[in-house]
Amino acid sequence: MRLTDLLHPHLDGVTTVVDATGGGLRLEPYLHLPDGVALRTCQRPIGEGELVLLSYGPDPALHGTEADCLAVLERMRPGGRGLLLFGHPGPEPPYHRLLDGLVAHRCQVLRATPLDYLHLHAGAVFARTDELLPPHDWFGRPVPSEGFATTLRIADEYVLADLVSRSLRARVLDLERRAKEAERARDTARDESLAERLAAAVREKDKLASDLRGARHRVGVLEARVAMLEGSTSLRVGRALVSAARSPRRKAAGLPRELYGLWRARRATPRKAAAKPPATVDDLAATAADGRLHLAHRALTSAPRDRLVLAGVLTDRTAADFTADAVVNRLLPHDGSLLVRRTDPDAVVVQLSACTGDGPWSLAGTGLAPDLDRRLAELLTEAHASGRAAVLWQDAPAATAPGLAHLSWDAVLDADTGVRLSRLDPAEDGRERLREVFRQDSTRVRLAELARLVGAPDPLEARRVAVLAAPRDRAGTARLVAQVLDQLHRPAEVLAPDPAGLEELTGAGIAVRTGPPTAAWVADWTDPAEERPGTLLLDLLCAQEHSGADALGHTATGDDYTFVPALARPLLVRRSLHLSGTAPESWCGQGYRLFAVRGKEPS
């Protein structure tokens, strides 16, 4: 939730908002106060018609301290209100440290909710009162007060909520502990694997240097032999005879004279002087323009790896789905170990259903094919020797291949491999199903979980969106911030000529800057008056992953989920196409794929 959504429902009758945070927070760009409500900083008591802002967090210089909050509570007078902001990360802020102070100064908490900012994680609205005020429900509406019944409701909900949250808190603490242990274990394994790989690289370098010296020696011997043969009298006599036989009329008459000259030269020049010193590899290298020898063919490039690279035992369907977001090298029993060495994958993935269904690895792990079990163990050994993670993708019951559990795995993914959006039918499944798959169950989301486990490039980087904005005034800036933060799929960056007034976006984790976009997709939001629903970017990206299009938008004809020859106004464009500078009217003629979705769903 945004700070303004928590604050504005409680501004009825408030004419002054007092900023008493005292730390390094600058909350004015977050508030978007309506006309008639002023923002001030003062040290006087807070009474009727006033609301005070105070914060408490782990960084005293930024959020303030517990003592600062207690000092503000002492200034509360009947009718005054307050908004307490917590900067503590995690699902449970330390409200208990301020609870006694709130009760002692007769302050009742009316509503508390999490906030979607990097440095502010929760907020609570309270009021100074001499009688019990009605609480608010889940939607922020006040519950009718019935005296003793209201007190009972608050007491009962407190006990029951504590019952539910107790197990959740224990689970969170356990997960945090396990995550830290797994991180330490992975760092230790990574350091050890780096040392092993460095030692293996040194050994390989020494072996290559030895092979190179031997090759140079053999080349020198062969060149010396070639030079001796070319300078030998027998070869020269043979050449003269062959030349005379090919052209008897022209060459036969001069053959005796040529042979006599060869005989005279042989007697005058020793054989040792006839052979030139053989050219070595070093001499050949010295003649190169930059002093280096170059390979005529290279099978690999030295560019940075920006995609997930997998070597896996996968089914045909899974391999086809993964190929859209990763480089997939399928392993076979006869060449799996060699492929792991040559491709240097980010992870070696074994899909359980590939061992239980049809295919070259069928019956592996079941105990019915010992040879396949041995080859699979060799694959994992090769992966560990090269410092790569071996992951078991357990997309079927483990009992169907119990032998896999006894192998050495670095991680186990207990989930299906996801759904590729291109396999769904928008007319049959509907947009809600597409949105759900896109956010939780798509193949790209599953691969992102794998990438986080092995420290590989994140496939979800392909979903980053840059918004081009040009707000003209304060109202346009507030409208832009509201539309961006309202998106179910938030953009990664907002590009504006002047970033002033967009600090709330930065606090929500969205980069605000000028210059060219860096995200994979670009959305043009330069028209401040355009209506943009919260599902706009989500629906456009769902359609893009379904179609693989280069540009998407709405059409005047109301086409939905179909390729079109032109777009009235592109709403989402691939970054490379946006930076090319070509006119949208020529995109279709240049081979770019244009896709249309309906702007509003039919009611």
C-alpha positions, 0 to 999 in steps of 0.5 A: 500500500502507498503512504497516501492511501493509508493517510488520506482516509484519516484526514477528515477534519484535519487542517494541519499535518505536522512532520515530527519524524526528526530523521533524514526522511523527506515525506512531503513527496509521499503525502500528496496532501489535498488542498486545505491541508498544510504541512508544517514542522513544530514542537507544540502539542498536537490537538484537534484538527492536527495529525502528526507524522513520526517514524521508528526504524533500525537506522536512527539517522534516517528513521529516528529512535524510540525516544523520539517517538515517545517524546511526540506521544507526550505532546498528544492532546484529545482529538489529535491524530498520528501516523507511525511509520516503521522502517524495520524489515520483515513481517513483524515490526517491533510495535511492542516497544511503543505499545506501553507509550501509546496506552499510557498517553491514551492513543488508540491504533485505528489501522495498521498495514504494510507499505511498499517502500524500500525504507518504510515497511509498515504504518499505523494510524492512531488517535488520542482519545478519552473513550474507545473509538470504533475500529476499522475492518479490512477495507478501512471502514469504521466498524459501528461502535457498540460499547462493551461489544466493541471491547470484546471484539477487539479482545477476541480478535487480538487473542485469535490473531496472536494464535495465527501469527505465532506459527507464522512467526516461527515459520518465518524465523525458521525459513530465515535461519535455513536461508542463511545456512544455505547461503553460507554453505553455497558461499563455502562450496563456491569458494572451494569450487573456485579453488579447484577450478583454478588448480585444474586451469593451472594444470590444463595450462601446463599441459597445453604449454608442454603440448605446444613445445612438443608441437613446435619441435615436431614442426621444426623437424618437419620443416627441416626435412621439407627444406632438405628435400626441396634442396636435394639434387634428386628432386631437382633432377626429377623435376627437370625430367618431368618438365622435359617429358611434358614439353619434349619439343621445348624442354628436351633439347635443353635437358642435358645442359640443365642436368650438367648445371645441376651436377656442377652446382652439386660439386661446388656447394656442400649439401649442408649449405643447400638447405636453408634454416627451417622457419619456426613457429616463432618466426611465423608468429613474428610475421603476423601484424599484431604478433599473435597467431589467430585461429581460423575458426572459433566455436565459442564467443567471449561475450558476457553470459546474459542468459541461463545456460542449462545442460539437462536430462529433460523431456521433449516438451520441457526442453522446447519450453526452456529454450525460449528463456535459456540455452538448453543442451540436452544430455544423452547417456553416451555423450553427457559427460563430454557435453558438460565439460564443453558447454560449461553450463550454469547448472546440470538439471535432471528432470524426474519425469524424463527418467520415468517416461519415454526417452533415452533416460527412461528407467534411470533411478528406478533400479531397472537400468543400472547402466543409466544410473552409473552414467547419471552419477558420472554426469553429477560427478563431472558437474561437481568437478567443474564447480557447477550445481547439480539440480534435481527437478522433482516434477513427479512423485519421488517414489517413481524413481527412488534411486535419484534421491541417493545421488549427490544433489546441490538443490532440489526443486519440488515443483512442476516446470511451469506453463509456457504462455504460448500454449494457452488459448486466451479465448478459452482460458481468459485473462485472469488465467493468463495473469495468474500463470504469468505471475506464478506458474509460467516457465520463466518464473520457474527458471528464475527460481533455478537461476537464483539457486545457482547464481545465474542470469535471471530470466525475469530481466526480460520482463523489465519495463521502462516508462517514458514520462513527461509530467508538466505540473504538480498534478501531472506528477501526482497522477504519474506516481499513482498510475505507476504504483498502481500497476500490478506489474510495476515498471523497473525504471521511469525516465523523465526530463526532471526527476523532481517530485518523483521521490516516492517512486525511488522509495518504492524501488523504481529507478527514476532517471534521465537518458536512454532506457536500459530495460527490455521493454519501453512504454510511452506514458508521455501523455499525462491525461491518458487513463491507464488501468492497473492491469495495463503493463501486466496484460501487455506483457502477458500478450507479449510472452504469448505471441513473441511480438516486438510491439504491442498496443490497442487498435481501433477495431477492438482486435484482441490477441491477434497479429495486426499489420499496424498499431494505432499507437504502440503501447509496449515496444522492444527496446532495440526497436524503440532505439532504432528510430524507425517510424511505426508505420514501417515496422510491419514491412521490416519484419517486426511482429505487431500484436493487438490486445483489447483495451478494456475487457467486456463486462 
